[in-house]
Amino acid sequence: MVKHIVLFKFMEEKKASDMNTLIEKLRKLPEQIDLIRSYEVGLNVVEGPRNYDVALVSTFDSLADLKEYATCNPHTDFIEYMKTCVEDVKVLDYEY
């Protein structure tokens, strides 16, 4: 199994207008991509200078499935939208 964790920090000027849309788009991905085994999307609830705004925690059966997910069309469409409103992204993938 592979855990895929992503943290999103919004452009300050886009936070109010685009954060909910990004979350909605993230939450629709499991309906479109059957490689996803588990999926959680959360909004940060504690403000701080080191905090990011949105987190994604998902699970895949294998590294091969994660790599396929990364290049499939619903995910790449999401990435194109994300680039318009997110200033920084952190990713951690690990096997367990």
C-alpha positions as CSV (number, residue, x, y, z in Angstrom):
1,M,0.0,0.0,0.0
2,V,1.1,3.6,-0.7
3,K,0.0,6.6,1.3
4,H,-0.1,9.9,-0.7
5,I,-0.2,13.1,1.3
6,V,-0.5,16.5,-0.3
7,L,-0.6,20.0,1.4
8,F,-1.8,23.0,-0.5
9,K,-1.0,26.7,0.4
10,F,-3.2,29.1,-1.5
11,M,-2.2,32.4,-3.0
12,E,-3.6,34.9,-0.5
13,E,-5.6,36.7,-3.2
14,K,-7.2,33.5,-4.3
15,K,-8.0,31.9,-0.9
16,A,-11.5,33.3,-0.6
17,S,-12.6,32.9,-4.2
18,D,-11.0,29.5,-5.1
19,M,-10.5,27.3,-2.0
20,N,-14.0,25.8,-2.0
21,T,-13.8,25.1,-5.7
22,L,-10.5,23.3,-5.3
23,I,-11.9,21.2,-2.4
24,E,-14.9,20.3,-4.5
25,K,-12.7,19.2,-7.4
26,L,-10.5,17.1,-5.1
27,R,-13.5,15.4,-3.6
28,K,-14.8,14.4,-7.0
29,L,-11.6,12.6,-8.0
30,P,-12.4,9.3,-6.3
31,E,-15.6,9.0,-8.4
32,Q,-13.5,9.4,-11.5
33,I,-10.4,7.3,-10.7
34,D,-10.9,3.8,-9.5
35,L,-7.2,3.4,-8.5
36,I,-7.9,5.3,-5.3
37,R,-8.5,3.1,-2.3
38,S,-9.1,5.7,0.4
39,Y,-9.4,9.5,0.3
40,E,-9.6,12.3,2.8
41,V,-9.7,16.1,2.1
42,G,-9.5,18.5,5.0
43,L,-9.4,22.2,5.5
44,N,-6.9,23.6,8.0
45,V,-8.6,24.7,11.3
46,V,-5.6,26.3,13.0
47,E,-4.0,29.5,11.6
48,G,-0.3,29.9,11.8
49,P,2.6,31.1,9.6
50,R,3.8,27.5,8.9
51,N,0.3,26.1,8.3
52,Y,-1.0,25.1,4.9
53,D,-4.7,25.5,3.9
54,V,-5.9,22.2,2.6
55,A,-4.7,18.6,3.0
56,L,-5.2,15.5,0.9
57,V,-4.5,12.0,2.3
58,S,-5.1,9.1,-0.1
59,T,-4.2,5.5,-0.4
60,F,-3.2,3.3,-3.4
61,D,-2.5,-0.4,-3.7
62,S,1.0,0.2,-5.2
63,L,3.5,2.7,-6.5
64,A,2.5,1.7,-10.0
65,D,-1.1,2.7,-9.2
66,L,0.1,6.0,-7.7
67,K,2.1,6.8,-10.8
68,E,-0.8,6.0,-13.1
69,Y,-3.1,8.2,-11.0
70,A,-0.5,11.1,-11.3
71,T,-0.8,11.0,-15.1
72,C,-4.5,10.2,-15.6
73,N,-6.7,12.8,-17.1
74,P,-9.0,13.8,-14.2
75,H,-5.9,14.3,-12.0
76,T,-4.0,16.3,-14.6
77,D,-7.1,18.5,-15.2
78,F,-7.1,19.1,-11.5
79,I,-3.4,20.0,-11.5
80,E,-4.0,22.6,-14.2
81,Y,-6.7,24.3,-12.1
82,M,-4.6,24.1,-9.0
83,K,-1.8,26.0,-10.6
84,T,-4.1,29.0,-11.0
85,C,-4.7,29.4,-7.2
86,V,-2.1,27.5,-5.2
87,E,1.3,29.0,-4.5
88,D,2.9,26.0,-2.8
89,V,2.4,22.3,-2.6
90,K,4.2,19.7,-0.4
91,V,3.9,16.0,-1.2
92,L,4.9,12.9,0.8
93,D,4.5,9.4,-0.5
94,Y,5.4,6.3,1.5
95,E,4.8,2.5,1.4
96,Y,3.5,0.7,4.4
